[in-house]
């Protein structure tokens, strides 16, 4: 092995291919969903506690900007995670593994993700 070859440790200068970016975003949205479940479990517990708790949870989701923002983010993360997960399942079945088809699948995944984010925003707001 050549010990004199240059080493680039600055990850900001490395150009990632589009399929790698969609895969990284898939992992990030999975983490967001994991931690966002805490908020949703709290809201579910509050709504099931009593009638007053249900009214409080309903008011929170209708009037609180922060609650709507979290809800929009979680729905957006869920939609992107679902689209990217379907792409990964198709790739696991042996399809879309070539460079050209993988790049096209990544573009379709990102386009569906953007459309899902916009539709979720319209629905929540």
URGI-V29361 format. One record per residue. N is the residue number from 1. RES is the residue in one small letter. PHI is phi as a letter, one per 20 degrees, with the letter a starting at -180 (NA if undefined). PSI is psi in degrees with one decimal (999 if undefined). Layout:
n=(N;N)
res=(RES;RES)
phi=(PHI;PHI)
psi=(PSI;PSI)
//
This chain:
n=(1;2;3;4;5;6;7;8;9;10;11;12;13;14;15;16;17;18;19;20;21;22;23;24;25;26;27;28;29;30;31;32;33;34;35;36;37;38;39;40;41;42;43;44;45;46;47;48;49;50;51;52;53;54;55;56;57;58;59;60;61;62;63;64;65;66;67;68;69;70;71;72;73;74;75;76;77;78;79;80;81;82;83;84;85;86;87;88;89;90;91;92;93;94;95;96;97;98;99;100;101;102;103;104;105;106;107;108;109;110;111;112;113;114;115;116;117;118;119;120;121;122;123;124;125)
res=(x;x;x;x;x;x;x;x;x;x;x;x;x;x;x;x;x;x;x;x;x;x;x;x;x;x;x;x;x;x;x;x;x;x;x;x;x;x;x;x;x;x;x;x;x;x;x;x;x;x;x;x;x;x;x;x;x;x;x;x;x;x;x;x;x;x;x;x;x;x;x;x;x;x;x;x;x;x;x;x;x;x;x;x;x;x;x;x;x;x;x;x;x;x;x;x;x;x;x;x;x;x;x;x;x;x;x;x;x;x;x;x;x;x;x;x;x;x;x;x;x;x;x;x;x)
phi=(NA;e;e;e;f;f;d;d;d;e;f;f;e;e;e;e;f;g;f;f;f;f;f;f;f;f;f;f;f;f;f;f;f;f;f;f;f;f;f;f;f;f;f;f;f;f;f;e;f;a;f;f;f;f;f;f;f;f;f;f;f;e;d;e;f;f;f;f;f;f;f;f;f;f;f;f;f;f;f;f;f;f;f;f;f;f;f;f;f;f;f;f;e;o;d;l;e;f;f;f;f;f;f;f;f;f;f;f;f;f;f;f;f;f;f;f;f;f;f;f;f;f;f;f;e)
psi=(138.3;116.3;-10.9;5.0;149.8;147.2;124.9;106.1;0.0;101.2;-19.2;-20.8;-8.9;125.6;112.3;141.7;157.5;-41.5;-33.0;-38.5;-43.2;-34.5;-40.7;-42.2;-34.1;-42.0;-40.3;-43.2;-31.1;-40.9;-42.4;-43.2;-37.3;-48.7;-27.8;-21.9;-25.8;-45.9;-43.0;-35.4;-38.5;-46.4;-39.0;-44.6;-40.6;-41.8;-27.5;-8.4;-50.2;178.2;-37.7;-38.9;-39.3;-44.4;-37.6;-41.8;-40.5;-44.9;-40.3;-45.3;-22.4;-33.0;-24.8;121.1;-41.6;-42.0;-39.5;-38.0;-43.7;-42.9;-45.1;-43.0;-41.0;-40.9;-41.0;-44.7;-40.2;-44.2;-47.0;-43.1;-37.7;-47.4;-44.4;-34.8;-39.6;-41.3;-42.7;-37.9;-39.5;-40.0;-36.0;-26.8;-2.2;10.1;159.4;34.3;-11.9;163.5;-48.3;-47.1;-32.2;-40.3;-39.1;-41.0;-37.1;-40.2;-42.3;-41.1;-45.4;-39.9;-44.4;-37.5;-44.1;-43.3;-40.9;-41.0;-43.9;-45.4;-38.2;-39.6;-42.3;-40.2;-43.2;-42.1;999)
//
